[in-house]
Amino acid sequence: MRSLHFTQPLMALAMVGLIASGAAVAKAKHATKPIAEAKQAAPALTKAKQTINIAYLTQEQAAPAALSNLDPFIKDKGVIGAELGIADNNTTGEFTGQQYALKKFIVPLSGNVADTFTKEIANKFQWLVLNLPDGQINPLADLPAAQAMLVFDVASSDDSLRNSGCRRNVLHLLPSRAMRADALAQYMMKKRWTKWFLVIGAAPEDRLYAEAIKRAAKRFGIEIVAEKTWEHTFDARRTVQSDVAVFTQVDDYDVLVVADEQGQFGEYLDYRTWNPRPVIGTQGLIATAWHPTHEQWGATQIQNRFKDTAGRWMTEPDYAAYLAVRAIGEAATRTAASDLKPIKDYLLGPAFALQGYKGNPLSFRSWDGQLRQPVLLAAPRSMVGVAPIEGFLHPKTELDTLGFDQPDTQCKWEQK
Amino acid sequence: MTKKILSYGLWALLLASTAQAETVFVTLEKDNALAVVDPIAGKLTATVPVGQRPRGIAISPDNKLLYIATSDDNTIRIIDTNTLKEVGKLPSGDDPETFALNPAGDRLYVSNEDDSRVTVIDIAKKKAIKEIKVGVEPEGITVSPDNQWLASASETTNMVHWIDTKTNTIVDNTLVDPRPRAMSFTADSQQLWVTSEMAGTLMILDVKTRQIIKTIKLEVQGVTSDKVQPVGVVIDSKRGKGYVALGPANRVAVINAQTFAVENVLLVGQRVWNLAFSPDQKRLYTTNGISNDISIIDLDSATVTKSLGVGTYPWGVAVKP
């Protein structure tokens, strides 16, 4: 797209400028007083180079059963986000004398994650971006070598990992299920759609999602008028068309809340319910950290930059991994440090403010390591709202109206 | 309401007798058009098609030409201010949004947000003569009135880059509050005012040391702090007062440019982004992206005298005496 036509003398001037340090600027024949008074060199040229090495650990996942072929299975969710974060950090690093490198460890489906960690990562890295299923996070974080590291969980939404199962060396980048449920509840309160019909899938994760929904309903005064579990059946006499209509004949409700994290049946509900009611939850109107329809607050720029490199839309783990790497970069820039202690202190301190393309600055909750962030409420083709919804107040920051606030937390990492 | 109309009527009378005719040009991001406004009469006089997604706008020092970044056409168009016809185009790199014109009017500096670069354009030759690597997502860009400095702010790197206009190279960098958006030098070229959209602050930088000498947290009573997202900033030529557009807080803050106290907060249209003075600096024009209008502020009385619908998503504003 860009075509540049350098004229010869100007090209030469540009070369001089590139090679020479700021000192040469003062000597340039056109230099006048204010420039001569300028600092003689840019900071990057005076500081010793700091290198910050970040490990990225993930394991190949089996492709889950898919409802439709519309959304292809994405194998590399997360890693491209981390790479984009490194690129952004390095652009900034050119001016601060800091350099960032990402070393990727992708364990095969049959491989052992702990082995890879012990052999390749332990005692070699201070920063670990971890993209693993919920159950693998704490066993890894509890390994002795992980105690001298800071782990950035870019995959989980699990509330227990942020409460009784919290670890002081683990930060969580994605919104917890509780934050997502609270975001939906706030919007439903605004709409006054306060009678919910909760439909829960068979997977254990669906139970956890449903628990978060129930917690949100209780917090915001929403009534769950009916609750049913969706049973998968292979009975050929029952089709989705007939089944959903029968299944959804319950007491009158305003919205159907579906808990189906894997997407086994949730997409079937809309337009097939007995009564004409919208679907929210894991399908329909969803609560998410990131979405293709998000374009406010400069989001268009990162959506474009991501798509240019990845050839696909940015997913939640990509966004989380980008933020993890950017968080390290932001703290390293502001503290001019590269070691664990000063950077971790800054990350968890009150001054930390990360630009996350969602309006409010992002920061970490000091009581459970959860990234404090707005939650997007998205329909497949449009952004419906951004929580916290206006009017839900909090004495410290409205972002803490979402999820487990300090008084509610069961994370006792101070005592651990 | 009646009072507002009356007071505006009075002002119109007063202004008609004292002020010269002037023309306000407003880019309409979603109408692909330029709105032409007679602010004294308080009328939209013309709407001219101008290219895809026009945003940044500047007027040449002789007031004869307008430069308009039409972002989706990847070009900067040159429009004759009298005929309102296009008379040329400048290369701009991809997706040009903001740019700055030097005081002599022979160089134009474009922020290429997606490429982390500033492109230097020789206007006479209509050629890009240099690309300067800056931080991630450069946005705010401005040239000091004494033509010594080109300041470029990168939104994700959170830095102001100080570029020597003689060599087109970065001489210094200042770390600022998150997501710096817009910048303006004082007329004496001694200070650079920088807004931070995310921290909700205005930072005053001393040009000699290139350090922040004052950070002002902008607050509006009854508006949550996340809605106070400062963008456009202008300072009057006497360094008496500065004005900051507060974005979705729908207000313009009035800052004492000597004490840096916030003296007033004026309610304007929705999502106010960019500001421009009238040539006599007695009025301020604001573009309000969501309410699709501009507000006209009388600066002596510090009152909004008129809101004028101009089209969809008014973005940039330039004034011709």
Interface residues (C-beta under 8 A of the other chain):
Chain A: M1 R2 S3 L4 H5 F6 T7 L10 L13 A14 V16 G17 L18 G22 V25 A28 H30 A31 T32 P34 I35 E37 A38 K39 A42 P43 A44 D88 T91 T92 E94 F95 T96 G298 Q301 N304 R305 D308 R326 E330 T333 R334 A353 L354 Q355 G359 N360 P361 E390 E398
Chain B: N74 P91 G93 D94 N112 E113 D114 D115 S116 T119 K125 K127 A128 I129 K130 E131 K133 G135 V136 E137 D146 Q148 W149 S154 E155 T156 T157 N158 M159 H161 W162 D164 K166 T167 N168 T169 I170 V171 D172 N173 L175 D177 P178 R179 S189 M198 A199 V207 K208 R210 T224 D226 Q229
